[in-house]
Amino acid sequence: MAQRLHLVFGGELVTPEKSVFKDVNDIHIVGMFPDYASAYDAWKAEAQRTVDNAHMRYFIAHIHRLRDEETEVSATEELG
C-alpha cells in the first residue's frame, strides 16, 4: 500500500479572501504527516494558535496525490 503523505503549512496572506502569501519566505512548514488524521490535528492546532490573525491561514496538501505509482514516470522524472 502506498503512503498517503500530507504536508501542513501556512503563513500570512495578502488578503483573507485569496490564498496568496504575503511573503513566501515566511511560510511556516509545520511538517509532513503519514495520514490525514495526524495532518488534520497539526493543522487544527496551528489554525487555533493563530485564530486572532485573520490573515493567517494553514493548509493541508495531499502530497500522495502528486505522484501516482501506477502511472508511468514523466520525462522529467526519468532525468533524475
C-alpha positions as CSV (number, residue, x, y, z in Angstrom):
1,M,0.0,0.0,0.0
2,A,1.3,3.5,-0.9
3,Q,2.0,6.0,1.8
4,R,-0.5,8.9,1.9
5,L,1.7,11.7,2.9
6,H,0.3,15.1,3.8
7,L,2.1,18.4,4.2
8,V,0.8,21.0,6.7
9,F,2.0,24.6,6.0
10,G,0.7,28.1,6.3
11,G,1.5,31.8,6.7
12,E,0.2,35.3,6.4
13,L,-1.9,36.1,3.4
14,V,-2.1,39.3,1.4
15,T,-5.9,39.4,2.0
16,P,-8.1,36.8,3.7
17,E,-10.2,36.5,0.5
18,K,-7.4,34.9,-1.5
19,S,-4.8,32.2,-0.9
20,V,-1.8,34.4,-1.8
21,F,1.0,34.5,0.7
22,K,2.3,38.0,1.8
23,D,5.9,36.7,1.8
24,V,6.7,33.1,0.6
25,N,10.0,33.3,2.6
26,D,8.0,33.4,5.8
27,I,5.8,30.3,5.1
28,H,5.7,28.1,8.2
29,I,6.2,24.4,7.4
30,V,4.5,22.5,10.2
31,G,5.6,19.1,8.9
32,M,4.9,16.0,6.8
33,F,2.4,13.5,8.2
34,P,1.7,9.9,7.3
35,D,-2.1,10.2,7.3
36,Y,-4.8,12.7,7.1
37,A,-5.9,12.4,10.7
38,S,-2.5,13.4,12.1
39,A,-2.2,16.2,9.5
40,Y,-5.6,17.5,10.4
41,D,-4.6,17.5,14.1
42,A,-1.5,19.6,13.3
43,W,-3.4,21.9,11.0
44,K,-6.1,22.5,13.7
45,A,-3.5,23.2,16.4
46,E,-1.8,25.8,14.2
47,A,-5.1,27.3,13.0
48,Q,-6.3,27.7,16.6
49,R,-2.9,29.1,17.7
50,T,-3.2,31.9,15.1
51,V,-7.0,32.4,15.3
52,D,-6.7,36.1,16.3
53,N,-4.9,37.0,13.0
54,A,-7.4,36.9,10.1
55,H,-4.6,37.0,7.6
56,M,-3.0,33.7,8.8
57,R,-4.1,30.5,7.1
58,Y,-2.9,26.9,7.3
59,F,-3.4,24.3,4.6
60,I,-3.1,20.5,4.2
61,A,-1.5,19.5,0.9
62,H,-2.2,15.9,-0.2
63,I,1.3,15.0,-1.3
64,H,0.4,11.5,-2.2
65,R,-1.9,12.9,-5.0
66,L,1.1,14.4,-6.8
67,R,2.5,11.1,-7.7
68,D,0.5,8.1,-8.8
69,E,2.7,4.9,-8.6
70,E,0.6,3.2,-11.2
71,T,1.3,5.8,-13.9
72,E,4.5,5.7,-15.9
73,V,7.0,8.4,-14.9
74,S,7.2,11.7,-16.8
75,A,10.2,12.7,-18.9
76,T,11.4,15.0,-16.1
77,E,11.4,12.1,-13.6
78,E,13.4,9.9,-15.9
79,L,16.2,12.5,-15.9
80,G,16.7,12.3,-12.2
